[in-house]
Amino acid sequence: MIRSVLALLLVLAVLPATIGCSSTGKVDISKLPDPPSTKTLVDNHNERLENLDTLWARVSVRAKGTYDDGSTYEEQGEGHLQIVRPDRISLSIGKLGETYFVFGASESQYWSFNLADADRKVMLIGAMDKVTRGKAAALGLPVHPSELIPLSGLSRIELAQAGGTRWREDGKAVGFITPASWGTTATWFDPSTMLVVQTQAFDEYGELIATAELSRYKDASIPGQLPVKVPGKIEITTPNDDGFVRIETSGPESRDIRSMVFQPERLQRGYRVDEVIDLDDPIDESPDQEQSTAP
């Protein structure tokens, strides 16, 4: 299960590469009224999330897809999502009270734990300032690890970086483009609720590499404050694949989150990891030394 969930879940996935297209229906968006201004969307979004410093929620995950050999799989798991804005995130997945997989990122590091095999628990870790596409791919990520919170629709948006608004091609959402670590991000809003309904990541060439559909918003309780609406469902798909990953949250709330959740070295000891793979270690590509034979 863990390998399949990692490959699909952390992709925060991809739809056919047409910007903002989530429907096959044709809509003449030129006949629609002018969309809300960028300032209106950004101010409303940032004001809604202003008091949400942290987010804790139980999650259920359902993954369905096809392996490279053509065989299919369908798996389910439960776990927890923990976020400390702006840049710390942890997602754990397991079954029957046992944790099988953990992904995390902070302002300085990103990591994953594969704990499915009790005899070989493996940790991958890398420095955020040294991350490359290849290193991110080792964790199943086509996007920069720091982009996961923005793709969940829970990051603050800088007005000065946001482009002009436009209608999505299906006429059901309005949004804009912002710069990202390896390209750009499109953020799409429901024009009636002003909630984020879709986010998309594009590479530096403008190719779509990741999409998250956000829906079924729920109130996240905040001590001493009004609740904040957060996505209750995130639907993820991958290109050229009929599979999906569905993440559903329950009991979202803002609460104190233990610091060790974002300290991979402490987690390594707690999970009793057997093998640590430092993604920043240089790869030894020198040929094996052969024994010479005297003529």
C-alpha positions in Angstrom: 0.0 0.0 0.0 2.6 2.5 1.1 4.5 2.5 -2.2 1.3 3.0 -4.2 0.1 5.8 -1.9 3.5 7.5 -2.0 3.7 7.4 -5.8 0.2 8.9 -6.2 -0.4 10.9 -3.1 2.6 13.0 -2.9 2.5 13.8 -6.6 -0.4 16.2 -5.9 -1.0 15.1 -9.3 -1.6 15.9 -12.9 -4.6 16.3 -15.2 -4.4 16.7 -19.0 -2.1 19.7 -19.7 -4.6 22.4 -20.5 -4.5 25.3 -18.0 -7.6 25.3 -15.8 -9.5 22.7 -17.8 -11.5 20.3 -15.6 -14.5 19.7 -17.8 -15.0 18.6 -21.3 -17.8 21.1 -21.8 -17.2 24.1 -24.0 -17.9 27.5 -22.4 -17.5 30.9 -24.0 -15.8 32.7 -21.1 -15.7 35.9 -23.1 -19.4 36.3 -22.4 -19.0 35.9 -18.7 -18.9 39.0 -16.4 -15.5 40.3 -15.4 -14.0 38.1 -12.7 -13.3 39.5 -9.2 -10.0 41.4 -9.0 -6.8 39.8 -7.8 -6.9 42.0 -4.7 -10.4 40.9 -3.8 -9.5 37.2 -4.1 -6.2 37.5 -2.3 -7.5 39.7 0.5 -10.5 37.4 1.2 -8.2 34.3 1.1 -5.6 35.7 3.4 -8.1 37.2 5.8 -9.9 33.8 6.1 -6.7 32.0 7.0 -5.1 34.7 9.1 -5.8 33.0 12.5 -5.0 29.5 11.2 -1.4 29.1 12.5 -1.6 25.3 12.7 -3.9 22.6 11.4 -4.3 19.1 12.8 -6.7 16.6 11.3 -7.4 12.9 11.1 -7.3 11.7 7.5 -8.6 8.7 5.5 -6.8 7.9 2.3 -8.1 5.8 -0.6 -5.7 5.0 -3.5 -6.6 3.3 -6.7 -4.5 2.8 -9.8 -2.4 0.6 -12.0 1.2 -0.6 -11.5 3.8 -0.5 -14.2 3.2 -4.2 -15.0 -0.5 -3.5 -15.7 -1.9 -5.0 -12.4 -4.3 -2.9 -10.5 -4.5 -2.0 -6.8 -7.0 -0.3 -4.5 -5.9 0.5 -0.9 -7.1 2.4 2.1 -5.4 3.8 5.1 -5.9 6.3 8.0 -3.5 8.7 9.6 -3.0 12.4 10.5 -2.2 15.6 8.7 -0.3 18.2 10.7 0.6 21.7 9.4 2.4 24.6 11.0 2.1 27.5 8.6 3.9 28.7 6.6 6.3 25.8 5.8 6.0 22.8 8.1 3.9 19.8 7.1 3.6 16.1 8.2 1.4 13.4 6.8 1.3 9.9 8.4 -0.6 6.9 7.0 -1.2 3.5 8.4 -3.8 0.9 9.4 -5.2 -0.5 12.7 -3.1 1.9 14.7 0.2 1.1 13.0 2.0 3.8 11.1 3.4 2.6 7.8 4.4 5.8 6.0 5.3 9.3 7.1 6.2 12.3 4.9 7.4 15.7 6.3 8.9 19.0 5.4 10.1 22.0 7.3 11.8 25.3 6.3 15.2 23.5 6.2 14.5 19.7 5.5 12.2 17.2 3.8 11.9 13.5 4.6 10.0 10.3 4.4 9.8 7.1 6.5 8.7 3.8 5.0 7.9 1.6 8.0 5.8 -1.0 6.2 8.5 -3.7 6.5 9.3 -4.1 10.2 12.6 -5.7 9.4 13.8 -2.8 7.1 12.5 0.6 8.1 13.9 3.2 5.7 14.3 6.9 6.0 15.0 9.3 3.1 16.1 12.9 4.0 17.4 15.9 2.3 18.2 19.6 2.8 15.6 22.0 1.4 18.2 24.3 0.0 19.8 21.4 -1.9 16.6 19.8 -3.3 16.6 18.9 -7.0 13.9 17.4 -9.2 15.7 14.1 -9.0 15.8 14.1 -5.2 12.2 15.1 -4.9 11.3 12.3 -7.3 12.9 9.8 -4.9 10.0 10.7 -2.6 7.4 10.6 -5.4 7.3 14.4 -5.7 7.3 16.1 -9.1 7.0 19.4 -7.2 9.3 21.2 -4.8 8.6 19.9 -1.3 7.9 23.5 -0.1 4.9 23.7 -2.6 2.8 21.1 -0.8 1.1 23.5 1.5 0.3 26.0 -1.3 -1.2 23.2 -3.3 -3.5 22.4 -0.4 -4.9 25.9 -0.6 -3.7 26.8 2.9 -0.9 29.2 2.2 -0.9 32.9 2.4 -0.7 34.5 -1.0 1.4 37.6 -1.7 -0.6 40.1 -3.6 2.5 41.6 -5.3 3.3 38.2 -6.8 -0.2 37.3 -8.1 -1.1 37.9 -11.8 -4.3 39.1 -13.2 -7.5 37.2 -12.7 -9.3 35.2 -15.3 -12.1 32.6 -15.7 -11.1 29.0 -15.8 -11.9 27.4 -19.2 -15.0 25.6 -17.9 -16.4 28.9 -16.5 -16.8 27.5 -13.0 -13.8 29.1 -11.3 -11.7 32.3 -11.3 -8.0 32.5 -10.5 -4.6 33.7 -11.1 -0.9 32.6 -11.5 1.8 33.0 -8.9 5.5 32.2 -9.1 6.7 28.9 -7.5 10.0 27.3 -6.7 10.2 25.4 -10.1 7.7 27.2 -12.2 4.3 28.7 -11.4 1.1 27.8 -9.4 -2.5 28.5 -10.6 -5.0 29.0 -7.8 -8.7 28.7 -8.7 -11.6 30.0 -6.5 -15.3 29.4 -6.5 -16.6 32.9 -7.4 -19.6 32.6 -5.1 -17.8 31.3 -1.9 -14.3 32.6 -2.6 -12.9 29.3 -1.5 -10.0 27.6 -3.3 -11.4 24.7 -5.4 -8.4 23.7 -7.4 -4.6 24.3 -7.5 -2.2 23.5 -10.3 1.6 23.5 -10.5 3.4 24.1 -13.8 7.0 23.6 -14.5 9.3 26.3 -15.9 8.2 25.5 -19.5 4.5 25.9 -18.7 3.7 22.2 -18.6 1.1 21.1 -16.0 2.8 18.8 -13.5 0.4 18.7 -10.5 -3.3 19.4 -9.7 -5.3 19.1 -6.5 -9.1 19.4 -6.4 -10.4 20.8 -3.1 -14.0 20.4 -1.9 -16.3 19.6 1.0 -15.0 22.4 3.1 -15.2 21.9 6.9 -14.9 24.2 9.9 -11.6 23.9 11.6 -12.0 25.1 15.2 -9.6 27.7 16.6 -9.4 28.3 20.4 -10.9 31.8 21.1 -11.6 32.5 17.5 -14.2 31.8 14.9 -13.7 28.5 12.9 -11.9 28.6 9.6 -13.0 26.6 6.6 -10.5 24.1 5.3 -10.8 21.4 2.6 -12.5 18.3 3.7 -11.7 16.4 0.6 -8.7 16.5 -1.8 -9.0 14.5 -5.0 -5.7 13.7 -6.8 -5.2 12.2 -10.2 -2.1 11.4 -12.4 -1.6 11.8 -16.1 -2.6 9.0 -18.5 -3.9 7.0 -15.6 -7.5 6.3 -14.4 -6.3 6.0 -10.8 -6.8 8.5 -8.1 -6.0 9.3 -4.5 -8.7 10.6 -2.3 -7.9 12.3 1.0 -10.7 13.1 3.4 -10.2 15.0 6.7 -12.2 14.8 9.9 -12.0 16.8 13.1 -9.8 19.6 11.7 -8.6 22.0 14.3 -5.9 24.4 15.2 -3.9 23.0 18.1 -0.4 22.9 19.5 1.6 20.4 17.5 4.6 18.7 19.0 7.9 20.0 17.8 9.3 16.5 17.2 6.8 16.0 14.4 9.1 18.2 12.3 12.4 16.9 13.7 13.4 13.9 11.5 16.4 12.9 13.5 14.2 12.4 16.6 11.6 10.6 14.5 14.4 8.3 13.2 15.2 7.2 16.8 11.5 6.9 17.7 10.7 4.7 14.7 13.9 2.7 15.1 14.9 3.1 11.5 17.2 0.5 10.1 18.5 2.5 7.1 19.0 6.2 6.5 19.4 7.4 2.9 20.8 11.0 2.8 19.7 12.3 -0.6 22.5 14.9 -0.5 25.3 12.4 -0.1 27.5 12.4 -3.2 27.0 9.3 -5.4 30.1 7.3 -5.8 30.2 6.6 -9.6 33.8 5.3 -9.6 34.2 1.8 -11.1 34.8 -1.0 -8.8 38.5 -1.5 -8.4 39.6 -4.7 -10.2 42.4 -6.8 -9.1 45.3 -6.6 -11.5 46.7 -9.8 -13.0 50.4 -10.0 -13.7 51.2 -10.9 -17.3 
